[in-house]
Amino acid sequence: MKLYAWDHVPEEQVNPNMRRRAIHGEKMTLARIRLRKGATVQEHRHSHEQMSMVQQGRLRFVVAGEEAMLQAGDMLLIPPDAPHSVEVLEDCLVVDLFSPAREDWQRGDDAYLRR
């Protein structure tokens, strides 16, 4: 068993508008992401199933051509390999769960987020 506290998980400045804390298990990654209003995540896809849970703020997802407006308390399931993008409408706190684990993040191989 491993016990975590978000305050003790190192925070990474991914780009000027995004900070994240991530916990990587053997088969999943859990991330707590802070996004600034006006930020965007360009369209991308990955082999991971993703569940995004909005804790604070509002954002707009486009997943496989379908738009979804999310606010605090909303959750969105993104299937593996589905193209998706994000527009941040208010400062946000989002918790993302990925399966399998995001080995690309662990390697620092996530250039689409670092731009």
GROMACS elastic network, one bead per residue, 0.5 to 0.9 nm:
[ bonds ]
;  ai    aj funct       b0    kb
    4     7     6  0.86994   500
    4     8     6  0.73254   500
    4     9     6  0.74565   500
    4    23     6  0.83973   500
    5     8     6  0.54602   500
    5     9     6  0.66824   500
    6     9     6  0.51738   500
    6    10     6  0.82664   500
    6    21     6  0.73515   500
    6    22     6  0.88417   500
    6    32     6  0.81455   500
    7    10     6  0.77734   500
    7    11     6  0.87340   500
    8    11     6  0.87969   500
    9    21     6  0.60332   500
    9    22     6  0.71955   500
    9    23     6  0.75698   500
   10    20     6  0.84307   500
   10    21     6  0.60013   500
   10    22     6  0.79536   500
   11    19     6  0.65385   500
   11    20     6  0.54684   500
   11    22     6  0.78965   500
   12    15     6  0.88848   500
   12    18     6  0.85165   500
   12    19     6  0.54848   500
   12    20     6  0.53021   500
   12    21     6  0.63109   500
   12    22     6  0.86522   500
   13    16     6  0.70546   500
   13    17     6  0.82772   500
   13    18     6  0.62380   500
   13    20     6  0.67217   500
   14    17     6  0.78371   500
   14    18     6  0.55207   500
   14    19     6  0.55400   500
   14    20     6  0.70477   500
   14   113     6  0.67944   500
   14   114     6  0.54994   500
   14   115     6  0.86068   500
   15    18     6  0.52683   500
   15    19     6  0.71506   500
   15   113     6  0.71210   500
   15   114     6  0.51376   500
   15   115     6  0.65542   500
   16    19     6  0.80534   500
   16    36     6  0.85993   500
   16    39     6  0.89102   500
   16   114     6  0.86934   500
   16   115     6  0.89094   500
   17    34     6  0.80111   500
   17    35     6  0.56462   500
   17    36     6  0.50990   500
   17    37     6  0.80082   500
   17    38     6  0.82600   500
   17    39     6  0.58188   500
   17    40     6  0.85070   500
   18    33     6  0.69522   500
   18    34     6  0.56712   500
   18    36     6  0.67006   500
   18    39     6  0.78248   500
   18   113     6  0.84132   500
   18   114     6  0.87414   500
   19    32     6  0.84249   500
   19    33     6  0.57665   500
   19    34     6  0.51889   500
   19    35     6  0.67878   500
   20    31     6  0.65449   500
   20    32     6  0.55567   500
   20    34     6  0.62110   500
   20    35     6  0.87708   500
   21    30     6  0.84257   500
   21    31     6  0.55481   500
   21    32     6  0.52269   500
   21    33     6  0.65324   500
   21    34     6  0.89371   500
   22    29     6  0.67916   500
   22    30     6  0.56896   500
   22    32     6  0.64149   500
   22    33     6  0.84011   500
   22   105     6  0.88875   500
   23    28     6  0.84898   500
   23    29     6  0.56898   500
   23    30     6  0.52657   500
   23    31     6  0.62947   500
   23    32     6  0.88817   500
   24    27     6  0.79543   500
   24    28     6  0.61647   500
   24    30     6  0.65482   500
   24    31     6  0.85278   500
   24   101     6  0.61648   500
   24   102     6  0.73278   500
   24   103     6  0.83875   500
   24   106     6  0.80986   500
   25    28     6  0.51427   500
   25    29     6  0.59250   500
   25    30     6  0.81979   500
   25   100     6  0.88807   500
   25   101     6  0.64647   500
   26    29     6  0.82827   500
   26   100     6  0.79249   500
   26   101     6  0.64929   500
   27    98     6  0.85947   500
   27    99     6  0.60623   500
   27   102     6  0.87994   500
   28    97     6  0.70648   500
   28    98     6  0.54562   500
   28   102     6  0.71562   500
   29    96     6  0.80098   500
   29    97     6  0.57406   500
   29    98     6  0.50732   500
   29    99     6  0.65782   500
   29   100     6  0.71836   500
   29   102     6  0.59028   500
   29   103     6  0.87906   500
   30    95     6  0.71707   500
   30    96     6  0.57850   500
   30    98     6  0.64656   500
   30   101     6  0.84058   500
   31    94     6  0.80925   500
   31    95     6  0.55935   500
   31    96     6  0.51285   500
   31    97     6  0.64365   500
   31    98     6  0.84084   500
   32    93     6  0.70652   500
   32    94     6  0.58703   500
   32    96     6  0.65189   500
   33    92     6  0.79514   500
   33    93     6  0.57133   500
   33    94     6  0.51572   500
   33    95     6  0.61637   500
   33    96     6  0.75972   500
   34    91     6  0.75337   500
   34    92     6  0.56805   500
   34    94     6  0.64986   500
   34    95     6  0.89360   500
   35    38     6  0.86274   500
   35    39     6  0.66716   500
   35    40     6  0.88358   500
   35    88     6  0.69768   500
   35    90     6  0.83405   500
   35    91     6  0.57501   500
   35    92     6  0.50924   500
   35    93     6  0.65110   500
   35    94     6  0.79492   500
   36    39     6  0.56923   500
   36    88     6  0.68253   500
   36    89     6  0.84211   500
   36    90     6  0.68535   500
   36    92     6  0.64720   500
   37    40     6  0.88036   500
   37    57     6  0.88325   500
   37    58     6  0.88715   500
   37    59     6  0.87680   500
   37    87     6  0.84086   500
   37    88     6  0.51714   500
   37    89     6  0.53362   500
   37    92     6  0.73965   500
   38    87     6  0.68643   500
   38    88     6  0.53373   500
   38    89     6  0.61277   500
   38    90     6  0.73810   500
   38    91     6  0.82652   500
   39    86     6  0.82161   500
   39    87     6  0.61581   500
   39    88     6  0.52814   500
   39    89     6  0.80676   500
   39    91     6  0.89101   500
   40    85     6  0.75122   500
   40    86     6  0.54803   500
   40    88     6  0.61284   500
   41    44     6  0.81539   500
   41    84     6  0.86311   500
   41    85     6  0.54627   500
   41    87     6  0.66518   500
   41    88     6  0.85999   500
   41   112     6  0.76405   500
   41   113     6  0.65630   500
   42    84     6  0.78420   500
   42    85     6  0.51977   500
   42    86     6  0.68443   500
   42    87     6  0.85938   500
   42   112     6  0.70632   500
   42   113     6  0.79302   500
   43    62     6  0.83595   500
   43    63     6  0.88209   500
   43    83     6  0.61667   500
   43    84     6  0.50276   500
   43    86     6  0.76410   500
   43   112     6  0.86708   500
   44    81     6  0.88061   500
   44    82     6  0.82192   500
   44    83     6  0.53714   500
   44    84     6  0.56533   500
   44    85     6  0.65746   500
   44   112     6  0.75100   500
   45    48     6  0.85452   500
   45    80     6  0.77460   500
   45    81     6  0.51913   500
   45    82     6  0.56966   500
   45    84     6  0.63714   500
   45    85     6  0.88560   500
   46    49     6  0.81326   500
   46    80     6  0.63307   500
   46    81     6  0.50344   500
   46    82     6  0.73842   500
   46    83     6  0.79793   500
   47    79     6  0.84701   500
   47    81     6  0.50136   500
   47    82     6  0.84053   500
   47    99     6  0.86998   500
   47   100     6  0.82706   500
   48    78     6  0.86647   500
   48    79     6  0.74763   500
   48    81     6  0.71199   500
   48    98     6  0.58735   500
   48    99     6  0.52831   500
   48   100     6  0.57846   500
   48   101     6  0.77747   500
   48   102     6  0.76608   500
   49    77     6  0.75552   500
   49    78     6  0.60042   500
   49    81     6  0.80001   500
   49    82     6  0.89910   500
   49    97     6  0.81416   500
   49    98     6  0.56137   500
   49    99     6  0.53441   500
   49   100     6  0.73486   500
   50    76     6  0.81091   500
   50    77     6  0.58388   500
   50    78     6  0.50364   500
   50    79     6  0.65834   500
   50    80     6  0.73623   500
   50    96     6  0.67366   500
   50    97     6  0.56131   500
   50    99     6  0.67577   500
   51    75     6  0.68686   500
   51    76     6  0.56393   500
   51    78     6  0.62076   500
   51    79     6  0.87210   500
   51    95     6  0.82046   500
   51    96     6  0.55997   500
   51    97     6  0.51339   500
   51    98     6  0.66274   500
   52    74     6  0.83254   500
   52    75     6  0.54734   500
   52    76     6  0.52059   500
   52    77     6  0.65404   500
   52    78     6  0.79555   500
   52    94     6  0.66893   500
   52    95     6  0.58849   500
   52    97     6  0.65784   500
   52    98     6  0.88659   500
   53    70     6  0.88019   500
   53    71     6  0.89686   500
   53    72     6  0.79422   500
   53    73     6  0.69526   500
   53    74     6  0.59620   500
   53    76     6  0.66312   500
   53    77     6  0.89685   500
   53    93     6  0.87431   500
   53    94     6  0.56119   500
   53    95     6  0.50979   500
   53    96     6  0.62080   500
   53    97     6  0.84383   500
   54    57     6  0.71438   500
   54    58     6  0.76247   500
   54    59     6  0.85071   500
   54    70     6  0.70032   500
   54    71     6  0.60128   500
   54    73     6  0.57260   500
   54    74     6  0.56328   500
   54    75     6  0.63463   500
   54    76     6  0.87709   500
   54    92     6  0.73715   500
   54    93     6  0.62824   500
   54    95     6  0.64340   500
   54    96     6  0.86476   500
   55    71     6  0.77531   500
   55    73     6  0.59863   500
   55    74     6  0.79796   500
   55    92     6  0.73381   500
   55    93     6  0.53251   500
   55    94     6  0.55058   500
   55    95     6  0.70830   500
   56    71     6  0.69170   500
   56    73     6  0.78784   500
   56    90     6  0.85776   500
   56    91     6  0.75165   500
   56    92     6  0.50611   500
   56    94     6  0.70320   500
   57    70     6  0.83682   500
   57    71     6  0.57047   500
   57    72     6  0.58350   500
   57    88     6  0.83527   500
   57    89     6  0.74925   500
   57    90     6  0.51198   500
   57    91     6  0.54915   500
   57    93     6  0.67342   500
   57    94     6  0.85739   500
   58    69     6  0.73001   500
   58    70     6  0.55679   500
   58    72     6  0.67994   500
   58    88     6  0.65766   500
   58    89     6  0.53759   500
   58    90     6  0.52674   500
   58    91     6  0.73762   500
   58    92     6  0.64576   500
   59    68     6  0.84505   500
   59    69     6  0.59763   500
   59    70     6  0.54148   500
   59    71     6  0.66010   500
   59    86     6  0.68878   500
   59    87     6  0.56809   500
   59    90     6  0.68284   500
   59    91     6  0.87520   500
   59    92     6  0.76567   500
   60    67     6  0.69542   500
   60    68     6  0.57798   500
   60    70     6  0.62092   500
   60    71     6  0.89292   500
   60    85     6  0.82689   500
   60    86     6  0.56179   500
   60    87     6  0.50976   500
   60    88     6  0.64610   500
   60    89     6  0.71166   500
   61    66     6  0.80810   500
   61    67     6  0.57274   500
   61    68     6  0.51878   500
   61    69     6  0.63921   500
   61    70     6  0.76007   500
   61    76     6  0.89108   500
   61    84     6  0.69191   500
   61    85     6  0.57342   500
   61    87     6  0.65825   500
   61    88     6  0.88028   500
   62    65     6  0.58348   500
   62    66     6  0.53160   500
   62    68     6  0.62901   500
   62    69     6  0.88014   500
   62    83     6  0.81528   500
   62    84     6  0.53708   500
   62    85     6  0.53397   500
   62    86     6  0.65217   500
   62    87     6  0.86638   500
   63    66     6  0.51870   500
   63    67     6  0.64667   500
   63    68     6  0.78724   500
   63    78     6  0.72244   500
   63    82     6  0.65513   500
   63    83     6  0.58479   500
   63    85     6  0.67478   500
   63    86     6  0.88929   500
   64    67     6  0.85578   500
   64    82     6  0.57246   500
   64    83     6  0.52121   500
   64    84     6  0.61624   500
   65    83     6  0.80331   500
   65    84     6  0.79549   500
   68    76     6  0.84653   500
   69    74     6  0.89939   500
   70    73     6  0.81975   500
   70    74     6  0.56652   500
   70    75     6  0.73972   500
   70    76     6  0.81165   500
   71    74     6  0.56450   500
   71    75     6  0.86214   500
   71    92     6  0.88648   500
   72    75     6  0.86804   500
   72    92     6  0.86288   500
   72    93     6  0.86447   500
   72    94     6  0.87676   500
   78    81     6  0.85647   500
   78    82     6  0.67428   500
   78    83     6  0.89346   500
   78    84     6  0.81311   500
   79    82     6  0.57221   500
   80    83     6  0.88763   500
   88    91     6  0.69840   500
   88    92     6  0.72654   500
   89    92     6  0.82682   500
   97   101     6  0.88974   500
   98   101     6  0.60955   500
   98   102     6  0.68790   500
   99   102     6  0.75468   500
  100   103     6  0.84922   500
  101   104     6  0.86969   500
  101   105     6  0.89058   500
  102   105     6  0.54030   500
  102   106     6  0.66585   500
  102   107     6  0.89426   500
  103   107     6  0.62422   500
  103   108     6  0.85499   500
  103   109     6  0.83895   500
  104   107     6  0.51326   500
  104   108     6  0.60698   500
  104   110     6  0.61310   500
  105   109     6  0.58319   500
  105   110     6  0.58866   500
  106   109     6  0.76213   500
  107   110     6  0.82547   500
  108   111     6  0.78187   500
  109   112     6  0.87851   500
  110   113     6  0.58204   500
  110   114     6  0.68176   500
  111   115     6  0.65714   500
  112   115     6  0.61221   500
